[in-house]
Amino acid sequence: MLLAAVIHLEALESGVIRRATGRDVHGLWFDQWGRVAPSIADRLHAGSSLRPFTLSPLMGLPVPRSGARPVEPGTRAWFRVTTLEAALSARLEADWLPRLPAVVSLGGVRWRVTGTATTADAHPWAGRGETQQLAETHLLDRSPPVRWRVTLATPTAFHGAEGHIPFPLPNLLIGSWLRRWQVFGRVRLPAETAAWARQRLAVSAYTLETVPVREERRTTIGCVGRLTLRALRMKPGERAVFSLLSAYAFWCGSGHRTTQGMGMTRVRPLASSPRLPENGNRSIKSPSPKRDDLGG
C-alpha cells in the first residue's frame, strides 16, 4: 500500500522560522520511529540512496517577510509523510501516527498535534493507493492522456554534472519517478523510459519560481509552480507508462532530497491540447526579497 498522511499542527508560542524545516521533519520522523519501532529506524537509516518514504517541510505558514516566517500562538500548519512500501505504510498507520507526541518542536517552535488525515476526503495531499492497481489502471488504458499538468508544491531540484538543476526538464522528472518505481513498484517498466521523455515529451507551458532552501550550512535552489508536459509523436503504450509514473509522483515526489522536504508533487492529466499564444504564455521568475522563501 502507498500511504500519504498529513499531520495538522497549531503553534503554542511565538517564534520566527528563519530556515528550511524539512530537516526538522526528518528528525521528528526518525525520533518517532526510534521510540515506537527502533528496528524500523535502523532499517531506514541503513537503506540505499532511494528511501521508501518522503517528507514535506512545514506547510501552510504565513508568507515570509525579509527571509523569515513569523509564527504566533494559534498559527496553523501541517506537514506530510508518504510511504512507498506496504509494510512501512502499515506500521505508519498502526504505530507512528497514533503514538505521535501531543507536542512537537519544529523550526524552533513548539506545536500541538491537532489531528491527522490519511484519505483524500480529509485532505487534498493525503491518500492511499496500490502500485499494482496503478499499473493496471494506467498501463491498460487504451486512450492515455497526451498532456499532464505538474504541480511542484515544495522546492524541486535535480542532480546535474555541475551541481543542482532547478528546472524540471521532462527526462529529469520522469527519470526520478522511474527510479523509485523500479525499486518499489510491482511491475517492471522499460529502462528506456527516461530516454523517451528526452525525445518525445515537451514542456509546453510553465509558471515557475526559483526558491532557495536555506539551512544552517547549505542553500539549495529549487523551483515551485506549475508546468504542462505534452507528448510528441508518442505511441499510446509510451503515454500509458508516463501516465502511470505521473500518478505515482503523488507519493514518490520529484528530484532529490525528497526525504528532507523537497520535491512534493502532484500531476493531473489534461484532456486536450489547446494552441498556445505566440509567446507561449510562459514565464519563469527569480526570487525577490519580498517573496523570499525558506522552502518550508
Number of C-alpha atoms within 10 A of each C-alpha: 16 25 24 27 26 23 20 20 24 19 22 19 14 14 16 14 19 21 22 25 26 26 20 18 25 18 13 16 17 18 14 18 21 15 14 16 15 14 12 15 17 13 10 16 12 10 10 9 9 14 19 22 21 24 27 29 29 24 19 13 15 13 15 19 14 13 17 17 19 16 19 14 14 14 17 20 19 19 22 23 24 28 24 26 19 17 11 20 22 15 16 20 14 11 16 20 18 11 14 19 11 11 15 17 14 19 21 15 17 18 23 18 18 13 15 20 19 22 17 13 10 13 15 11 22 22 20 16 18 17 21 12 12 19 23 13 13 22 19 13 17 11 11 21 20 23 23 23 19 21 21 23 19 25 30 33 27 21 12 10 6 6 10 16 19 23 19 23 17 21 20 22 24 25 22 19 25 29 16 20 21 14 15 19 20 14 14 12 16 12 12 10 16 22 15 20 24 15 14 18 24 17 17 18 18 19 16 22 20 22 25 20 25 19 16 8 5 8 14 18 19 26 29 25 18 19 20 20 22 23 23 15 11 16 12 17 16 17 28 23 21 27 25 23 25 26 21 26 23 23 27 33 31 29 26 18 20 25 25 19 31 31 30 27 27 21 21 16 17 14 11 11 12 6 8 11 8 6 8 11 11 14 11 13 11 12 15 12 11 11 15 19 25 23 28 25
